[in-house]
C-alpha cells in the first residue's frame, strides 16, 4: 500500500519565551470583526495577528469573512487564522443536533464510501489543474549577541577592546513567507508536476520546509483503509458547503499505519511511521468523502513534533462532466527550534509552519497532433488543451 509522505524541516537557534496570544472562540472573533468594520486593512490584520482560535472556522465562515474584508493583509491573516484552527472542533452552532444514524445506517454509509473511493479515481479522466500554495510561519524571539571593536589609549600603546551587547528580537506571529503556483497533471492514475511524476525524496537537499503529496487519491485510499483496519466511530453531523455532512472519527494504531513522516534532524532524516487519528466527512447520500484530516500520534521519542494534514474535496467540472476532486489543503507542523547539546534537545520554544493549498483551473488533458508534409514531417508532443 502507498504511504502518505509528509516532509518537514526546522531551523536551529537560541530562543526565549514567545509573546502570549489571546485565545478566542468563533463567536468572539465574529464580534472582533464586527467592531473592525471601517478600519484599514493593515489595522484589522494587526488585530487578527494577536489572536488564536479555540474552535474551527469552517470554509463557509472563512469565505464570508474574506468577502467582508477583501484587503490583501486581511485575506492573509484570516487564511492563516482559519487554517491554524482546521483540526479543532466546530462551534456547536455549526453542528446540527439531529440524532445519529443507527448502526445499520452507519454501516451502509461506510460501505457506500468504500465503494465510492474504489471507483472515483479510476473514473477520473486525464486532467491538469493549478496548485497554489501560500506558506506561513511564525518567528520565535531570539537572543542576539552583537560584537564591536573599540580602542583604548594607554602610555604610548594601543590595546584593542571588544564590546559585547545582548538583545532579543521580537516574536512575530504566523505571517505569509511566500507563494508558489505549479501545474499539476493527473494522467493514468499518476500525479505529475511539469510533466514529471511527483517523487519526494526525503534525503534530497532540495527538500525544505513543509511538503505533502497524494491529494489526488492516495490519501483517501490510505486513510480510509487504515481506518477500517483500526477503529471508526460515529462523530457528529456538521453543516458543510454542500449541505449536512456525516463526520466519522477514526484512530489507526502504529502497527496498522501507512502514514510516513520524514523529519530532518540535523544532518540526518528520520523516517517515522506513527499512529494517527482524524475525521472523515461524508456526503451521506452519495458516500463521497468531502473532508479528511490526519493528525500524527508520535511515540515518546518524537513527542516534540506535531504534524497534521487536511484535504477538502468538492464537485469540479472537467470536460463537461462533474468529478469529486481536491479543492483545498492545509498542512501544519509545530516543533522546537532545536539546540543540540550533546544528545539533548532544547524543547523550550517551538516554531509553526503552515501551508495553505488551493486547487483551481481544472481542465481536461487531451493529446493534440499536427502533421507536417514533406521530409521534415513530425508529430508534436501532446499539449494540455483548455476545455
C-alpha positions as a Python dict, from the first residue, in 0.01 Angstrom:
ca = {
    (1, 'X'): (0, 0, 0),
    (2, 'X'): (119, 351, -78),
    (3, 'X'): (230, 575, 205),
    (4, 'X'): (142, 938, 260),
    (5, 'X'): (461, 1143, 261),
    (6, 'X'): (486, 1444, 491),
    (7, 'X'): (822, 1624, 478),
    (8, 'X'): (927, 1871, 747),
    (9, 'X'): (1222, 2097, 817),
    (10, 'X'): (1309, 2319, 1109),
    (11, 'X'): (1563, 2584, 1200),
    (12, 'X'): (1820, 2593, 1476),
    (13, 'X'): (1857, 2883, 1712),
    (14, 'X'): (1854, 3020, 2064),
    (15, 'X'): (1513, 3142, 2170),
    (16, 'X'): (1332, 3298, 2461),
    (17, 'X'): (965, 3285, 2562),
    (18, 'X'): (713, 3391, 2295),
    (19, 'X'): (454, 3663, 2327),
    (20, 'X'): (121, 3536, 2460),
    (21, 'X'): (-168, 3542, 2211),
    (22, 'X'): (-530, 3598, 2304),
    (23, 'X'): (-743, 3284, 2270),
    (24, 'X'): (-1092, 3346, 2130),
    (25, 'X'): (-1377, 3127, 2009),
    (26, 'X'): (-1552, 3175, 1675),
    (27, 'X'): (-1827, 3393, 1822),
    (28, 'X'): (-1571, 3622, 1988),
    (29, 'X'): (-1382, 3651, 1659),
    (30, 'X'): (-1708, 3742, 1484),
    (31, 'X'): (-1755, 4020, 1740),
    (32, 'X'): (-1399, 4144, 1683),
    (33, 'X'): (-1460, 4155, 1309),
    (34, 'X'): (-1791, 4336, 1355),
    (35, 'X'): (-1615, 4607, 1557),
    (36, 'X'): (-1342, 4627, 1291),
    (37, 'X'): (-1564, 4742, 1004),
    (38, 'X'): (-1437, 5075, 877),
    (39, 'X'): (-1079, 5016, 992),
    (40, 'X'): (-791, 4999, 745),
    (41, 'X'): (-676, 4668, 601),
    (42, 'X'): (-348, 4687, 794),
    (43, 'X'): (-515, 4773, 1125),
    (44, 'X'): (-761, 4482, 1106),
    (45, 'X'): (-479, 4242, 1010),
    (46, 'X'): (-280, 4367, 1310),
    (47, 'X'): (-577, 4296, 1539),
    (48, 'X'): (-613, 3945, 1393),
    (49, 'X'): (-243, 3868, 1437),
    (50, 'X'): (-285, 3895, 1815),
    (51, 'X'): (-549, 3620, 1845),
    (52, 'X'): (-573, 3245, 1803),
    (53, 'X'): (-892, 3044, 1762),
    (54, 'X'): (-1004, 2777, 2008),
    (55, 'X'): (-1267, 2642, 1764),
    (56, 'X'): (-1258, 2551, 1395),
    (57, 'X'): (-1357, 2817, 1147),
    (58, 'X'): (-1541, 2645, 863),
    (59, 'X'): (-1472, 2718, 497),
    (60, 'X'): (-1814, 2882, 480),
    (61, 'X'): (-1723, 3130, 754),
    (62, 'X'): (-1379, 3198, 607),
    (63, 'X'): (-1529, 3279, 267),
    (64, 'X'): (-1775, 3521, 428),
    (65, 'X'): (-1505, 3692, 636),
    (66, 'X'): (-1281, 3738, 334),
    (67, 'X'): (-1571, 3887, 138),
    (68, 'X'): (-1631, 4139, 418),
    (69, 'X'): (-1257, 4218, 449),
    (70, 'X'): (-1114, 4184, 96),
    (71, 'X'): (-780, 4356, 161),
    (72, 'X'): (-462, 4157, 95),
    (73, 'X'): (-336, 4168, 454),
    (74, 'X'): (-678, 4072, 595),
    (75, 'X'): (-701, 3788, 344),
    (76, 'X'): (-367, 3651, 464),
    (77, 'X'): (-449, 3696, 832),
    (78, 'X'): (-791, 3531, 804),
    (79, 'X'): (-649, 3243, 598),
    (80, 'X'): (-377, 3157, 848),
    (81, 'X'): (-618, 3202, 1140),
    (82, 'X'): (-875, 2964, 990),
    (83, 'X'): (-613, 2713, 870),
    (84, 'X'): (-448, 2700, 1213),
    (85, 'X'): (-790, 2608, 1357),
    (86, 'X'): (-862, 2342, 1093),
    (87, 'X'): (-806, 2049, 1330),
    (88, 'X'): (-1019, 2177, 1619),
    (89, 'X'): (-1387, 2108, 1689),
    (90, 'X'): (-1651, 2321, 1522),
    (91, 'X'): (-1862, 2550, 1740),
    (92, 'X'): (-2186, 2383, 1848),
    (93, 'X'): (-2392, 2619, 1630),
    (94, 'X'): (-2232, 2466, 1317),
    (95, 'X'): (-2324, 2111, 1417),
    (96, 'X'): (-2691, 2012, 1362),
    (97, 'X'): (-2843, 1848, 1668),
    (98, 'X'): (-3004, 1565, 1467),
    (99, 'X'): (-2987, 1217, 1616),
    (100, 'X'): (-2703, 999, 1484),
    (101, 'X'): (-2790, 723, 1235),
    (102, 'X'): (-2832, 375, 1378),
    (103, 'X'): (-2556, 115, 1342),
    (104, 'X'): (-2705, -37, 1025),
    (105, 'X'): (-2729, 305, 861),
    (106, 'X'): (-2370, 386, 963),
    (107, 'X'): (-2251, 55, 819),
    (108, 'X'): (-2436, 116, 492),
    (109, 'X'): (-2289, 467, 471),
    (110, 'X'): (-1935, 335, 522),
    (111, 'X'): (-1983, 61, 262),
    (112, 'X'): (-2104, 323, 13),
    (113, 'X'): (-1795, 533, 91),
    (114, 'X'): (-1556, 241, 36),
    (115, 'X'): (-1721, 165, -297),
    (116, 'X'): (-1702, 531, -393),
    (117, 'X'): (-1329, 559, -314),
    (118, 'X'): (-1257, 236, -502),
    (119, 'X'): (-1419, 371, -818),
    (120, 'X'): (-1385, 751, -806),
    (121, 'X'): (-1021, 783, -907),
    (122, 'X'): (-1050, 502, -1159),
    (123, 'X'): (-1314, 711, -1337),
    (124, 'X'): (-1113, 1032, -1339),
    (125, 'X'): (-1007, 1148, -1686),
    (126, 'X'): (-659, 1276, -1758),
    (127, 'X'): (-659, 1640, -1649),
    (128, 'X'): (-443, 1920, -1521),
    (129, 'X'): (-501, 2183, -1254),
    (130, 'X'): (-322, 2470, -1086),
    (131, 'X'): (-190, 2411, -736),
    (132, 'X'): (-143, 2740, -548),
    (133, 'X'): (44, 2728, -217),
    (134, 'X'): (83, 3006, 35),
    (135, 'X'): (335, 2938, 312),
    (136, 'X'): (306, 3082, 661),
    (137, 'X'): (535, 3057, 961),
    (138, 'X'): (587, 3230, 1291),
    (139, 'X'): (921, 3369, 1408),
    (140, 'X'): (1013, 3291, 1768),
    (141, 'X'): (1207, 3559, 1957),
    (142, 'X'): (1582, 3503, 1960),
    (143, 'X'): (1860, 3617, 2187),
    (144, 'X'): (2112, 3816, 1987),
    (145, 'X'): (2476, 3895, 2057),
    (146, 'X'): (2645, 4188, 1886),
    (147, 'X'): (3022, 4246, 1899),
    (148, 'X'): (3202, 4565, 1809),
    (149, 'X'): (3569, 4668, 1823),
    (150, 'X'): (3686, 4972, 2019),
    (151, 'X'): (4032, 5101, 2122),
    (152, 'X'): (4170, 5248, 2440),
    (153, 'X'): (4492, 5457, 2453),
    (154, 'X'): (4750, 5372, 2714),
    (155, 'X'): (5102, 5504, 2786),
    (156, 'X'): (5234, 5509, 2433),
    (157, 'X'): (5048, 5191, 2348),
    (158, 'X'): (4713, 5097, 2197),
    (159, 'X'): (4515, 4794, 2300),
    (160, 'X'): (4203, 4665, 2119),
    (161, 'X'): (3883, 4617, 2321),
    (162, 'X'): (3574, 4417, 2229),
    (163, 'X'): (3230, 4549, 2328),
    (164, 'X'): (2959, 4283, 2360),
    (165, 'X'): (2589, 4370, 2380),
    (166, 'X'): (2297, 4131, 2416),
    (167, 'X'): (1942, 4181, 2294),
    (168, 'X'): (1628, 3998, 2196),
    (169, 'X'): (1434, 4003, 1872),
    (170, 'X'): (1056, 4031, 1887),
    (171, 'X'): (821, 3738, 1838),
    (172, 'X'): (636, 3754, 1505),
    (173, 'X'): (306, 3566, 1480),
    (174, 'X'): (216, 3350, 1179),
    (175, 'X'): (270, 3550, 862),
    (176, 'X'): (299, 3485, 491),
    (177, 'X'): (653, 3400, 379),
    (178, 'X'): (597, 3306, 16),
    (179, 'X'): (367, 3183, -258),
    (180, 'X'): (407, 2934, -539),
    (181, 'X'): (194, 2811, -826),
    (182, 'X'): (251, 2497, -1031),
    (183, 'X'): (56, 2299, -1287),
    (184, 'X'): (-30, 1952, -1158),
    (185, 'X'): (-138, 1683, -1404),
    (186, 'X'): (-325, 1361, -1333),
    (187, 'X'): (-258, 1106, -1606),
    (188, 'X'): (-330, 735, -1597),
    (189, 'X'): (-354, 740, -1218),
    (190, 'X'): (-28, 927, -1158),
    (191, 'X'): (25, 1281, -1026),
    (192, 'X'): (274, 1485, -1231),
    (193, 'X'): (429, 1830, -1198),
    (194, 'X'): (576, 1985, -1514),
    (195, 'X'): (511, 1653, -1694),
    (196, 'X'): (724, 1462, -1442),
    (197, 'X'): (590, 1209, -1195),
    (198, 'X'): (585, 1350, -843),
    (199, 'X'): (854, 1183, -632),
    (200, 'X'): (956, 1333, -300),
    (201, 'X'): (1296, 1211, -185),
    (202, 'X'): (1333, 1282, 189),
    (203, 'X'): (1713, 1261, 154),
    (204, 'X'): (1726, 1532, -114),
    (205, 'X'): (1892, 1857, -13),
    (206, 'X'): (1633, 2036, -226),
    (207, 'X'): (1351, 1930, 6),
    (208, 'X'): (1297, 2213, 253),
    (209, 'X'): (1008, 2345, 452),
    (210, 'X'): (674, 2171, 468),
    (211, 'X'): (573, 1945, 178),
    (212, 'X'): (294, 1696, 112),
    (213, 'X'): (174, 1483, -177),
    (214, 'X'): (-108, 1245, -253),
    (215, 'X'): (-415, 1469, -262),
    (216, 'X'): (-528, 1308, -590),
    (217, 'X'): (-617, 968, -450),
    (218, 'X'): (-353, 806, -226),
    (219, 'X'): (-456, 999, 86),
    (220, 'X'): (-815, 880, 54),
    (221, 'X'): (-714, 521, -5),
    (222, 'X'): (-451, 508, 268),
    (223, 'X'): (-654, 678, 540),
    (224, 'X'): (-984, 504, 471),
    (225, 'X'): (-843, 153, 463),
    (226, 'X'): (-607, 216, 757),
    (227, 'X'): (-910, 345, 949),
    (228, 'X'): (-1113, 34, 866),
    (229, 'X'): (-825, -179, 998),
    (230, 'X'): (-815, 43, 1307),
    (231, 'X'): (-1126, 188, 1467),
    (232, 'X'): (-1404, 400, 1321),
    (233, 'X'): (-1678, 559, 1531),
    (234, 'X'): (-1965, 798, 1473),
    (235, 'X'): (-1869, 1159, 1529),
    (236, 'X'): (-2139, 1415, 1452),
    (237, 'X'): (-2334, 1595, 1183),
    (238, 'X'): (-2197, 1923, 1056),
    (239, 'X'): (-2304, 2189, 810),
    (240, 'X'): (-2079, 2188, 504),
    (241, 'X'): (-2067, 2375, 176),
    (242, 'X'): (-2276, 2103, 8),
    (243, 'X'): (-2527, 2051, 287),
    (244, 'X'): (-2524, 1842, 603),
    (245, 'X'): (-2225, 1607, 624),
    (246, 'X'): (-2177, 1293, 832),
    (247, 'X'): (-1850, 1302, 1025),
    (248, 'X'): (-1677, 983, 1136),
    (249, 'X'): (-1382, 981, 1376),
    (250, 'X'): (-1108, 722, 1342),
    (251, 'X'): (-789, 604, 1508),
    (252, 'X'): (-510, 400, 1348),
    (253, 'X'): (-257, 218, 1569),
    (254, 'X'): (109, 228, 1473),
    (255, 'X'): (117, -135, 1357),
    (256, 'X'): (-163, -64, 1104),
    (257, 'X'): (-31, 273, 988),
    (258, 'X'): (85, 355, 635),
    (259, 'X'): (142, 723, 713),
    (260, 'X'): (509, 820, 681),
    (261, 'X'): (656, 1137, 829),
    (262, 'X'): (1009, 1233, 726),
    (263, 'X'): (1172, 1460, 983),
    (264, 'X'): (1509, 1622, 908),
    (265, 'X'): (1704, 1620, 1237),
    (266, 'X'): (2040, 1787, 1200),
    (267, 'X'): (2231, 1620, 918),
    (268, 'X'): (2007, 1313, 901),
    (269, 'X'): (1645, 1235, 817),
    (270, 'X'): (1432, 1021, 1044),
    (271, 'X'): (1156, 839, 857),
    (272, 'X'): (882, 763, 1105),
    (273, 'X'): (553, 575, 1066),
    (274, 'X'): (340, 694, 1359),
    (275, 'X'): (-6, 606, 1478),
    (276, 'X'): (-259, 870, 1378),
    (277, 'X'): (-619, 982, 1411),
    (278, 'X'): (-860, 1222, 1249),
    (279, 'X'): (-1201, 1273, 1093),
    (280, 'X'): (-1368, 1176, 765),
    (281, 'X'): (-1661, 1391, 647),
    (282, 'X'): (-1900, 1214, 411),
    (283, 'X'): (-2192, 1317, 191),
    (284, 'X'): (-2449, 1073, 337),
    (285, 'X'): (-2641, 1021, 12),
    (286, 'X'): (-2352, 957, -228),
    (287, 'X'): (-2081, 834, 8),
    (288, 'X'): (-1835, 1089, -135),
    (289, 'X'): (-1560, 1197, 104),
    (290, 'X'): (-1566, 1576, 135),
    (291, 'X'): (-1309, 1635, 408),
    (292, 'X'): (-1038, 1427, 565),
    (293, 'X'): (-789, 1506, 841),
    (294, 'X'): (-475, 1326, 955),
    (295, 'X'): (-311, 1405, 1291),
    (296, 'X'): (1, 1207, 1383),
    (297, 'X'): (38, 1046, 1727),
    (298, 'X'): (412, 1015, 1775),
    (299, 'X'): (595, 781, 2011),
    (300, 'X'): (763, 945, 2316),
    (301, 'X'): (1096, 996, 2141),
    (302, 'X'): (923, 1231, 1893),
    (303, 'X'): (682, 1393, 2139),
    (304, 'X'): (818, 1735, 2037),
    (305, 'X'): (679, 1702, 1681),
    (306, 'X'): (323, 1788, 1578),
    (307, 'X'): (202, 1733, 1221),
    (308, 'X'): (-146, 1749, 1075),
    (309, 'X'): (-290, 1735, 725),
    (310, 'X'): (-632, 1828, 584),
    (311, 'X'): (-779, 1788, 236),
    (312, 'X'): (-1121, 1917, 131),
    (313, 'X'): (-1289, 1774, -180),
    (314, 'X'): (-1570, 1912, -391),
    (315, 'X'): (-1751, 1882, -723),
    (316, 'X'): (-1530, 2010, -1006),
    (317, 'X'): (-1631, 2036, -1375),
    (318, 'X'): (-1379, 1870, -1608),
    (319, 'X'): (-1452, 1828, -1977),
    (320, 'X'): (-1826, 1877, -1940),
    (321, 'X'): (-1870, 1631, -1651),
    (322, 'X'): (-1852, 1671, -1273),
    (323, 'X'): (-1597, 1490, -1056),
    (324, 'X'): (-1507, 1496, -687),
    (325, 'X'): (-1154, 1638, -667),
    (326, 'X'): (-933, 1824, -416),
    (327, 'X'): (-1017, 2193, -380),
    (328, 'X'): (-824, 2289, -65),
    (329, 'X'): (-545, 2155, 153),
    (330, 'X'): (-386, 2253, 482),
    (331, 'X'): (-61, 2115, 622),
    (332, 'X'): (83, 2223, 955),
    (333, 'X'): (390, 2135, 1158),
    (334, 'X'): (499, 2254, 1500),
    (335, 'X'): (830, 2165, 1661),
    (336, 'X'): (1106, 2313, 1873),
    (337, 'X'): (1375, 2534, 1733),
    (338, 'X'): (1627, 2280, 1847),
    (339, 'X'): (1963, 2335, 2014),
    (340, 'X'): (2189, 2033, 2008),
    (341, 'X'): (2384, 1999, 2332),
    (342, 'X'): (2531, 1653, 2326),
    (343, 'X'): (2227, 1426, 2290),
    (344, 'X'): (1983, 1674, 2446),
    (345, 'X'): (1727, 1883, 2258),
    (346, 'X'): (1609, 2214, 2399),
    (347, 'X'): (1229, 2198, 2373),
    (348, 'X'): (1158, 2531, 2543),
    (349, 'X'): (1027, 2702, 2229),
    (350, 'X'): (853, 2597, 1911),
    (351, 'X'): (810, 2721, 1557),
    (352, 'X'): (499, 2666, 1346),
    (353, 'X'): (493, 2623, 969),
    (354, 'X'): (165, 2617, 777),
    (355, 'X'): (81, 2562, 410),
    (356, 'X'): (-249, 2676, 260),
    (357, 'X'): (-312, 2499, -72),
    (358, 'X'): (-581, 2570, -331),
    (359, 'X'): (-652, 2359, -640),
    (360, 'X'): (-805, 2561, -924),
    (361, 'X'): (-842, 2580, -1303),
    (362, 'X'): (-921, 2215, -1370),
    (363, 'X'): (-905, 2132, -1742),
    (364, 'X'): (-924, 1815, -1944),
    (365, 'X'): (-589, 1694, -2075),
    (366, 'X'): (-608, 1579, -2434),
    (367, 'X'): (-347, 1496, -2695),
    (368, 'X'): (-322, 1720, -2999),
    (369, 'X'): (-107, 1643, -3304),
    (370, 'X'): (-19, 1837, -3619),
    (371, 'X'): (120, 1657, -3923),
    (372, 'X'): (370, 1846, -4139),
    (373, 'X'): (416, 1742, -4502),
    (374, 'X'): (748, 1672, -4663),
    (375, 'X'): (1068, 1512, -4535),
    (376, 'X'): (1053, 1718, -4218),
    (377, 'X'): (715, 1581, -4112),
    (378, 'X'): (700, 1546, -3736),
    (379, 'X'): (434, 1488, -3476),
    (380, 'X'): (425, 1735, -3192),
    (381, 'X'): (424, 1636, -2829),
    (382, 'X'): (82, 1622, -2663),
    (383, 'X'): (-7, 1954, -2504),
    (384, 'X'): (-269, 2050, -2246),
    (385, 'X'): (-582, 2192, -2407),
    (386, 'X'): (-838, 2415, -2237),
    (387, 'X'): (-1194, 2296, -2241),
}
